Amino acid sequence: MDPDVFIWDSMLRLVAYTSGNYVTNDVLRHTLLVSAGTEGVVVSCRDHAVHPKFIEGLADAVGIKLNTGRYRGRYGWVVSADLRVTPAASGFRKP
């Protein structure tokens, strides 16, 4: 089961949050909490832009458009580790 995910309104806030540089008010005012299983489309990617404080290595900042769920049609930013690619989403179709 996938956990719920924060969708940030800007890449800079996402990067600050994952590096541990944030205040609670920023989380409350600048994120959407999206349920597990919500579908979206990648619209942008910034390679190695995220430097997580509690995980070794780098991650990508991914700009997405939500296609399902409560926030359908909204845009935002997530860490690449929070995404799950499904076969249908990657262009593979069963005949």
VEXNUBA-856327 format. One record per atom (N, C-alpha, C): x, y, z; atom name. Coordinates in nm, 2 decimals, always signed. Example, Ala and Ser with C-alpha at 12.3 -4.5 7.8 and 13.67 -1.06 7.14 Angstrom:
BEGIN
<pt c1="+1.32" c2="-0.57" c3="+0.78" atom="N"/>
<pt c1="+1.23" c2="-0.45" c3="+0.78" atom="CA"/>
<pt c1="+1.32" c2="-0.33" c3="+0.78" atom="C"/>
<pt c1="+1.28" c2="-0.22" c3="+0.71" atom="N"/>
<pt c1="+1.37" c2="-0.11" c3="+0.71" atom="CA"/>
<pt c1="+1.29" c2="+0.00" c3="+0.79" atom="C"/>
//
This chain:
BEGIN
<pt c1="+0.08" c2="-0.12" c3="+0.00" atom="N"/>
<pt c1="+0.00" c2="+0.00" c3="+0.00" atom="CA"/>
<pt c1="+0.09" c2="+0.12" c3="+0.00" atom="C"/>
<pt c1="+0.06" c2="+0.21" c3="-0.09" atom="N"/>
<pt c1="+0.14" c2="+0.34" c3="-0.10" atom="CA"/>
<pt c1="+0.08" c2="+0.44" c3="+0.01" atom="C"/>
<pt c1="+0.17" c2="+0.51" c3="+0.07" atom="N"/>
<pt c1="+0.13" c2="+0.62" c3="+0.16" atom="CA"/>
<pt c1="+0.08" c2="+0.74" c3="+0.09" atom="C"/>
<pt c1="+0.00" c2="+0.82" c3="+0.16" atom="N"/>
<pt c1="-0.04" c2="+0.95" c3="+0.11" atom="CA"/>
<pt c1="+0.09" c2="+1.04" c3="+0.08" atom="C"/>
<pt c1="+0.08" c2="+1.13" c3="-0.01" atom="N"/>
<pt c1="+0.20" c2="+1.21" c3="-0.06" atom="CA"/>
<pt c1="+0.17" c2="+1.36" c3="-0.05" atom="C"/>
<pt c1="+0.27" c2="+1.44" c3="-0.01" atom="N"/>
<pt c1="+0.25" c2="+1.58" c3="-0.02" atom="CA"/>
<pt c1="+0.29" c2="+1.62" c3="-0.16" atom="C"/>
<pt c1="+0.20" c2="+1.71" c3="-0.22" atom="N"/>
<pt c1="+0.22" c2="+1.77" c3="-0.35" atom="CA"/>
<pt c1="+0.25" c2="+1.92" c3="-0.32" atom="C"/>
<pt c1="+0.37" c2="+1.96" c3="-0.35" atom="N"/>
<pt c1="+0.41" c2="+2.10" c3="-0.32" atom="CA"/>
<pt c1="+0.38" c2="+2.20" c3="-0.43" atom="C"/>
<pt c1="+0.35" c2="+2.32" c3="-0.39" atom="N"/>
<pt c1="+0.32" c2="+2.42" c3="-0.49" atom="CA"/>
<pt c1="+0.44" c2="+2.48" c3="-0.56" atom="C"/>
<pt c1="+0.56" c2="+2.45" c3="-0.52" atom="N"/>
<pt c1="+0.68" c2="+2.50" c3="-0.59" atom="CA"/>
<pt c1="+0.79" c2="+2.40" c3="-0.57" atom="C"/>
<pt c1="+0.88" c2="+2.39" c3="-0.66" atom="N"/>
<pt c1="+1.00" c2="+2.31" c3="-0.65" atom="CA"/>
<pt c1="+1.09" c2="+2.35" c3="-0.54" atom="C"/>
<pt c1="+1.11" c2="+2.48" c3="-0.52" atom="N"/>
<pt c1="+1.19" c2="+2.53" c3="-0.42" atom="CA"/>
<pt c1="+1.15" c2="+2.49" c3="-0.28" atom="C"/>
<pt c1="+1.02" c2="+2.49" c3="-0.25" atom="N"/>
<pt c1="+0.96" c2="+2.45" c3="-0.12" atom="CA"/>
<pt c1="+0.98" c2="+2.30" c3="-0.10" atom="C"/>
<pt c1="+0.96" c2="+2.22" c3="-0.21" atom="N"/>
<pt c1="+0.98" c2="+2.08" c3="-0.20" atom="CA"/>
<pt c1="+1.13" c2="+2.05" c3="-0.16" atom="C"/>
<pt c1="+1.22" c2="+2.12" c3="-0.23" atom="N"/>
<pt c1="+1.36" c2="+2.09" c3="-0.20" atom="CA"/>
<pt c1="+1.40" c2="+2.13" c3="-0.06" atom="C"/>
<pt c1="+1.34" c2="+2.25" c3="-0.01" atom="N"/>
<pt c1="+1.37" c2="+2.29" c3="+0.13" atom="CA"/>
<pt c1="+1.31" c2="+2.19" c3="+0.23" atom="C"/>
<pt c1="+1.19" c2="+2.14" c3="+0.20" atom="N"/>
<pt c1="+1.13" c2="+2.05" c3="+0.29" atom="CA"/>
<pt c1="+1.21" c2="+1.92" c3="+0.30" atom="C"/>
<pt c1="+1.25" c2="+1.86" c3="+0.19" atom="N"/>
<pt c1="+1.32" c2="+1.73" c3="+0.19" atom="CA"/>
<pt c1="+1.46" c2="+1.75" c3="+0.25" atom="C"/>
<pt c1="+1.51" c2="+1.87" c3="+0.25" atom="N"/>
<pt c1="+1.65" c2="+1.89" c3="+0.31" atom="CA"/>
<pt c1="+1.63" c2="+1.92" c3="+0.46" atom="C"/>
<pt c1="+1.51" c2="+1.93" c3="+0.51" atom="N"/>
<pt c1="+1.49" c2="+1.95" c3="+0.65" atom="CA"/>
<pt c1="+1.48" c2="+2.10" c3="+0.69" atom="C"/>
<pt c1="+1.47" c2="+2.19" c3="+0.59" atom="N"/>
<pt c1="+1.47" c2="+2.33" c3="+0.61" atom="CA"/>
<pt c1="+1.32" c2="+2.38" c3="+0.58" atom="C"/>
<pt c1="+1.24" c2="+2.37" c3="+0.68" atom="N"/>
<pt c1="+1.10" c2="+2.41" c3="+0.67" atom="CA"/>
<pt c1="+1.04" c2="+2.44" c3="+0.80" atom="C"/>
<pt c1="+0.92" c2="+2.51" c3="+0.80" atom="N"/>
<pt c1="+0.84" c2="+2.53" c3="+0.92" atom="CA"/>
<pt c1="+0.71" c2="+2.47" c3="+0.89" atom="C"/>
<pt c1="+0.64" c2="+2.43" c3="+1.00" atom="N"/>
<pt c1="+0.51" c2="+2.36" c3="+0.98" atom="CA"/>
<pt c1="+0.41" c2="+2.44" c3="+0.90" atom="C"/>
<pt c1="+0.41" c2="+2.57" c3="+0.92" atom="N"/>
<pt c1="+0.32" c2="+2.66" c3="+0.85" atom="CA"/>
<pt c1="+0.33" c2="+2.64" c3="+0.70" atom="C"/>
<pt c1="+0.46" c2="+2.62" c3="+0.65" atom="N"/>
<pt c1="+0.48" c2="+2.60" c3="+0.51" atom="CA"/>
<pt c1="+0.41" c2="+2.48" c3="+0.46" atom="C"/>
<pt c1="+0.42" c2="+2.37" c3="+0.54" atom="N"/>
<pt c1="+0.36" c2="+2.24" c3="+0.50" atom="CA"/>
<pt c1="+0.21" c2="+2.26" c3="+0.49" atom="C"/>
<pt c1="+0.15" c2="+2.33" c3="+0.58" atom="N"/>
<pt c1="+0.01" c2="+2.35" c3="+0.59" atom="CA"/>
<pt c1="-0.05" c2="+2.44" c3="+0.48" atom="C"/>
<pt c1="+0.03" c2="+2.54" c3="+0.44" atom="N"/>
<pt c1="-0.02" c2="+2.64" c3="+0.34" atom="CA"/>
<pt c1="+0.02" c2="+2.61" c3="+0.20" atom="C"/>
<pt c1="+0.13" c2="+2.52" c3="+0.18" atom="N"/>
<pt c1="+0.18" c2="+2.51" c3="+0.04" atom="CA"/>
<pt c1="+0.18" c2="+2.37" c3="-0.01" atom="C"/>
<pt c1="+0.10" c2="+2.28" c3="+0.05" atom="N"/>
<pt c1="+0.09" c2="+2.14" c3="+0.00" atom="CA"/>
<pt c1="-0.05" c2="+2.10" c3="-0.01" atom="C"/>
<pt c1="-0.07" c2="+1.99" c3="-0.09" atom="N"/>
<pt c1="-0.19" c2="+1.92" c3="-0.10" atom="CA"/>
<pt c1="-0.15" c2="+1.78" c3="-0.05" atom="C"/>
<pt c1="-0.24" c2="+1.72" c3="+0.03" atom="N"/>
<pt c1="-0.21" c2="+1.58" c3="+0.07" atom="CA"/>
<pt c1="-0.30" c2="+1.49" c3="-0.02" atom="C"/>
<pt c1="-0.23" c2="+1.41" c3="-0.10" atom="N"/>
<pt c1="-0.29" c2="+1.33" c3="-0.20" atom="CA"/>
<pt c1="-0.29" c2="+1.19" c3="-0.16" atom="C"/>
<pt c1="-0.41" c2="+1.13" c3="-0.18" atom="N"/>
<pt c1="-0.43" c2="+0.99" c3="-0.14" atom="CA"/>
<pt c1="-0.35" c2="+0.89" c3="-0.22" atom="C"/>
<pt c1="-0.31" c2="+0.78" c3="-0.16" atom="N"/>
<pt c1="-0.24" c2="+0.67" c3="-0.24" atom="CA"/>
<pt c1="-0.33" c2="+0.63" c3="-0.35" atom="C"/>
<pt c1="-0.26" c2="+0.60" c3="-0.47" atom="N"/>
<pt c1="-0.33" c2="+0.56" c3="-0.58" atom="CA"/>
<pt c1="-0.38" c2="+0.67" c3="-0.68" atom="C"/>
<pt c1="-0.36" c2="+0.79" c3="-0.64" atom="N"/>
<pt c1="-0.40" c2="+0.90" c3="-0.72" atom="CA"/>
<pt c1="-0.31" c2="+0.90" c3="-0.85" atom="C"/>
<pt c1="-0.37" c2="+0.92" c3="-0.96" atom="N"/>
<pt c1="-0.30" c2="+0.91" c3="-1.09" atom="CA"/>
<pt c1="-0.26" c2="+1.05" c3="-1.14" atom="C"/>
<pt c1="-0.15" c2="+1.06" c3="-1.20" atom="N"/>
<pt c1="-0.10" c2="+1.19" c3="-1.26" atom="CA"/>
<pt c1="-0.01" c2="+1.17" c3="-1.37" atom="C"/>
<pt c1="+0.03" c2="+1.28" c3="-1.43" atom="N"/>
<pt c1="+0.12" c2="+1.28" c3="-1.55" atom="CA"/>
<pt c1="+0.24" c2="+1.37" c3="-1.52" atom="C"/>
<pt c1="+0.35" c2="+1.32" c3="-1.55" atom="N"/>
<pt c1="+0.48" c2="+1.40" c3="-1.54" atom="CA"/>
<pt c1="+0.48" c2="+1.51" c3="-1.64" atom="C"/>
<pt c1="+0.50" c2="+1.63" c3="-1.60" atom="N"/>
<pt c1="+0.51" c2="+1.74" c3="-1.69" atom="CA"/>
<pt c1="+0.65" c2="+1.80" c3="-1.69" atom="C"/>
<pt c1="+0.73" c2="+1.77" c3="-1.59" atom="N"/>
<pt c1="+0.87" c2="+1.83" c3="-1.58" atom="CA"/>
<pt c1="+0.95" c2="+1.75" c3="-1.48" atom="C"/>
<pt c1="+1.08" c2="+1.75" c3="-1.50" atom="N"/>
<pt c1="+1.17" c2="+1.68" c3="-1.41" atom="CA"/>
<pt c1="+1.30" c2="+1.76" c3="-1.40" atom="C"/>
<pt c1="+1.35" c2="+1.77" c3="-1.27" atom="N"/>
<pt c1="+1.48" c2="+1.84" c3="-1.25" atom="CA"/>
<pt c1="+1.57" c2="+1.73" c3="-1.18" atom="C"/>
<pt c1="+1.66" c2="+1.68" c3="-1.26" atom="N"/>
<pt c1="+1.75" c2="+1.58" c3="-1.22" atom="CA"/>
<pt c1="+1.84" c2="+1.61" c3="-1.10" atom="C"/>
<pt c1="+1.84" c2="+1.53" c3="-1.00" atom="N"/>
<pt c1="+1.92" c2="+1.54" c3="-0.88" atom="CA"/>
<pt c1="+1.90" c2="+1.67" c3="-0.81" atom="C"/>
<pt c1="+1.78" c2="+1.73" c3="-0.81" atom="N"/>
<pt c1="+1.76" c2="+1.86" c3="-0.75" atom="CA"/>
<pt c1="+1.73" c2="+1.85" c3="-0.60" atom="C"/>
<pt c1="+1.69" c2="+1.73" c3="-0.55" atom="N"/>
<pt c1="+1.65" c2="+1.70" c3="-0.42" atom="CA"/>
<pt c1="+1.76" c2="+1.63" c3="-0.34" atom="C"/>
<pt c1="+1.80" c2="+1.69" c3="-0.22" atom="N"/>
<pt c1="+1.90" c2="+1.63" c3="-0.14" atom="CA"/>
<pt c1="+1.84" c2="+1.59" c3="+0.00" atom="C"/>
<pt c1="+1.77" c2="+1.47" c3="+0.00" atom="N"/>
<pt c1="+1.70" c2="+1.44" c3="+0.13" atom="CA"/>
<pt c1="+1.79" c2="+1.43" c3="+0.25" atom="C"/>
<pt c1="+1.74" c2="+1.48" c3="+0.36" atom="N"/>
<pt c1="+1.82" c2="+1.49" c3="+0.48" atom="CA"/>
<pt c1="+1.83" c2="+1.35" c3="+0.55" atom="C"/>
<pt c1="+1.73" c2="+1.27" c3="+0.54" atom="N"/>
<pt c1="+1.73" c2="+1.14" c3="+0.61" atom="CA"/>
<pt c1="+1.76" c2="+1.02" c3="+0.52" atom="C"/>
<pt c1="+1.78" c2="+1.04" c3="+0.39" atom="N"/>
<pt c1="+1.81" c2="+0.93" c3="+0.30" atom="CA"/>
<pt c1="+1.94" c2="+0.96" c3="+0.23" atom="C"/>
<pt c1="+2.02" c2="+0.86" c3="+0.21" atom="N"/>
<pt c1="+2.15" c2="+0.88" c3="+0.14" atom="CA"/>
<pt c1="+2.12" c2="+0.89" c3="-0.01" atom="C"/>
<pt c1="+2.19" c2="+0.98" c3="-0.07" atom="N"/>
<pt c1="+2.18" c2="+1.00" c3="-0.21" atom="CA"/>
<pt c1="+2.10" c2="+1.12" c3="-0.25" atom="C"/>
<pt c1="+2.08" c2="+1.13" c3="-0.38" atom="N"/>
<pt c1="+2.00" c2="+1.24" c3="-0.44" atom="CA"/>
<pt c1="+1.87" c2="+1.18" c3="-0.50" atom="C"/>
<pt c1="+1.78" c2="+1.27" c3="-0.52" atom="N"/>
<pt c1="+1.65" c2="+1.24" c3="-0.59" atom="CA"/>
<pt c1="+1.61" c2="+1.35" c3="-0.69" atom="C"/>
<pt c1="+1.52" c2="+1.32" c3="-0.77" atom="N"/>
<pt c1="+1.47" c2="+1.41" c3="-0.87" atom="CA"/>
<pt c1="+1.35" c2="+1.49" c3="-0.82" atom="C"/>
<pt c1="+1.33" c2="+1.61" c3="-0.86" atom="N"/>
<pt c1="+1.21" c2="+1.69" c3="-0.83" atom="CA"/>
<pt c1="+1.12" c2="+1.67" c3="-0.96" atom="C"/>
<pt c1="+1.00" c2="+1.62" c3="-0.94" atom="N"/>
<pt c1="+0.91" c2="+1.59" c3="-1.05" atom="CA"/>
<pt c1="+0.79" c2="+1.68" c3="-1.05" atom="C"/>
<pt c1="+0.77" c2="+1.75" c3="-1.16" atom="N"/>
<pt c1="+0.65" c2="+1.83" c3="-1.17" atom="CA"/>
<pt c1="+0.54" c2="+1.74" c3="-1.23" atom="C"/>
<pt c1="+0.42" c2="+1.75" c3="-1.17" atom="N"/>
<pt c1="+0.31" c2="+1.66" c3="-1.21" atom="CA"/>
<pt c1="+0.18" c2="+1.74" c3="-1.23" atom="C"/>
<pt c1="+0.09" c2="+1.68" c3="-1.31" atom="N"/>
<pt c1="-0.05" c2="+1.72" c3="-1.31" atom="CA"/>
<pt c1="-0.13" c2="+1.60" c3="-1.27" atom="C"/>
<pt c1="-0.22" c2="+1.63" c3="-1.17" atom="N"/>
<pt c1="-0.30" c2="+1.52" c3="-1.11" atom="CA"/>
<pt c1="-0.42" c2="+1.50" c3="-1.21" atom="C"/>
<pt c1="-0.44" c2="+1.37" c3="-1.24" atom="N"/>
<pt c1="-0.55" c2="+1.33" c3="-1.33" atom="CA"/>
<pt c1="-0.67" c2="+1.27" c3="-1.26" atom="C"/>
<pt c1="-0.66" c2="+1.23" c3="-1.14" atom="N"/>
<pt c1="-0.77" c2="+1.17" c3="-1.07" atom="CA"/>
<pt c1="-0.78" c2="+1.22" c3="-0.92" atom="C"/>
<pt c1="-0.88" c2="+1.19" c3="-0.85" atom="N"/>
<pt c1="-0.89" c2="+1.23" c3="-0.71" atom="CA"/>
<pt c1="-0.94" c2="+1.37" c3="-0.69" atom="C"/>
<pt c1="-0.94" c2="+1.40" c3="-0.56" atom="N"/>
<pt c1="-1.00" c2="+1.53" c3="-0.51" atom="CA"/>
<pt c1="-0.94" c2="+1.65" c3="-0.58" atom="C"/>
<pt c1="-0.81" c2="+1.64" c3="-0.61" atom="N"/>
<pt c1="-0.74" c2="+1.76" c3="-0.66" atom="CA"/>
<pt c1="-0.71" c2="+1.75" c3="-0.82" atom="C"/>
<pt c1="-0.79" c2="+1.67" c3="-0.88" atom="N"/>
<pt c1="-0.78" c2="+1.65" c3="-1.03" atom="CA"/>
<pt c1="-0.76" c2="+1.79" c3="-1.10" atom="C"/>
<pt c1="-0.66" c2="+1.79" c3="-1.19" atom="N"/>
<pt c1="-0.64" c2="+1.91" c3="-1.27" atom="CA"/>
<pt c1="-0.54" c2="+2.01" c3="-1.21" atom="C"/>
<pt c1="-0.50" c2="+1.98" c3="-1.08" atom="N"/>
<pt c1="-0.40" c2="+2.07" c3="-1.01" atom="CA"/>
<pt c1="-0.26" c2="+2.02" c3="-1.05" atom="C"/>
<pt c1="-0.16" c2="+2.12" c3="-1.04" atom="N"/>
<pt c1="-0.02" c2="+2.09" c3="-1.07" atom="CA"/>
<pt c1="+0.06" c2="+2.10" c3="-0.94" atom="C"/>
<pt c1="+0.17" c2="+2.03" c3="-0.94" atom="N"/>
<pt c1="+0.26" c2="+2.05" c3="-0.82" atom="CA"/>
<pt c1="+0.39" c2="+1.97" c3="-0.84" atom="C"/>
<pt c1="+0.46" c2="+1.96" c3="-0.73" atom="N"/>
<pt c1="+0.60" c2="+1.90" c3="-0.73" atom="CA"/>
<pt c1="+0.60" c2="+1.79" c3="-0.63" atom="C"/>
<pt c1="+0.67" c2="+1.68" c3="-0.66" atom="N"/>
<pt c1="+0.69" c2="+1.57" c3="-0.57" atom="CA"/>
<pt c1="+0.84" c2="+1.52" c3="-0.59" atom="C"/>
<pt c1="+0.88" c2="+1.44" c3="-0.49" atom="N"/>
<pt c1="+1.01" c2="+1.37" c3="-0.50" atom="CA"/>
<pt c1="+0.99" c2="+1.25" c3="-0.58" atom="C"/>
<pt c1="+1.09" c2="+1.22" c3="-0.67" atom="N"/>
<pt c1="+1.08" c2="+1.10" c3="-0.76" atom="CA"/>
<pt c1="+1.05" c2="+0.97" c3="-0.68" atom="C"/>
<pt c1="+1.11" c2="+0.96" c3="-0.56" atom="N"/>
<pt c1="+1.09" c2="+0.84" c3="-0.48" atom="CA"/>
<pt c1="+0.94" c2="+0.81" c3="-0.44" atom="C"/>
<pt c1="+0.86" c2="+0.92" c3="-0.45" atom="N"/>
<pt c1="+0.72" c2="+0.91" c3="-0.41" atom="CA"/>
<pt c1="+0.63" c2="+0.86" c3="-0.53" atom="C"/>
<pt c1="+0.69" c2="+0.85" c3="-0.65" atom="N"/>
<pt c1="+0.61" c2="+0.81" c3="-0.76" atom="CA"/>
<pt c1="+0.61" c2="+0.66" c3="-0.79" atom="C"/>
<pt c1="+0.50" c2="+0.61" c3="-0.84" atom="N"/>
<pt c1="+0.49" c2="+0.47" c3="-0.88" atom="CA"/>
<pt c1="+0.44" c2="+0.47" c3="-1.03" atom="C"/>
<pt c1="+0.52" c2="+0.41" c3="-1.11" atom="N"/>
<pt c1="+0.48" c2="+0.40" c3="-1.26" atom="CA"/>
<pt c1="+0.40" c2="+0.27" c3="-1.28" atom="C"/>
<pt c1="+0.29" c2="+0.29" c3="-1.34" atom="N"/>
<pt c1="+0.21" c2="+0.17" c3="-1.38" atom="CA"/>
<pt c1="+0.23" c2="+0.14" c3="-1.52" atom="C"/>
<pt c1="+0.21" c2="+0.01" c3="-1.56" atom="N"/>
<pt c1="+0.23" c2="-0.02" c3="-1.70" atom="CA"/>
<pt c1="+0.14" c2="+0.06" c3="-1.80" atom="C"/>
<pt c1="+0.02" c2="+0.09" c3="-1.76" atom="N"/>
<pt c1="-0.07" c2="+0.17" c3="-1.85" atom="CA"/>
<pt c1="-0.01" c2="+0.31" c3="-1.86" atom="C"/>
<pt c1="+0.04" c2="+0.36" c3="-1.75" atom="N"/>
<pt c1="+0.10" c2="+0.50" c3="-1.75" atom="CA"/>
<pt c1="+0.22" c2="+0.51" c3="-1.84" atom="C"/>
<pt c1="+0.30" c2="+0.40" c3="-1.85" atom="N"/>
<pt c1="+0.42" c2="+0.41" c3="-1.93" atom="CA"/>
<pt c1="+0.40" c2="+0.38" c3="-2.08" atom="C"/>
<pt c1="+0.28" c2="+0.36" c3="-2.12" atom="N"/>
<pt c1="+0.25" c2="+0.34" c3="-2.26" atom="CA"/>
<pt c1="+0.23" c2="+0.20" c3="-2.30" atom="C"/>
<pt c1="+0.25" c2="+0.10" c3="-2.21" atom="N"/>
<pt c1="+0.23" c2="-0.04" c3="-2.25" atom="CA"/>
<pt c1="+0.08" c2="-0.07" c3="-2.24" atom="C"/>
<pt c1="+0.03" c2="-0.13" c3="-2.34" atom="N"/>
<pt c1="-0.11" c2="-0.17" c3="-2.34" atom="CA"/>
<pt c1="-0.12" c2="-0.32" c3="-2.38" atom="C"/>
<pt c1="-0.21" c2="-0.39" c3="-2.32" atom="N"/>
<pt c1="-0.24" c2="-0.53" c3="-2.36" atom="CA"/>
<pt c1="-0.32" c2="-0.53" c3="-2.49" atom="C"/>
<pt c1="-0.29" c2="-0.62" c3="-2.58" atom="N"/>
<pt c1="-0.37" c2="-0.63" c3="-2.70" atom="CA"/>
<pt c1="-0.51" c2="-0.67" c3="-2.68" atom="C"/>
//
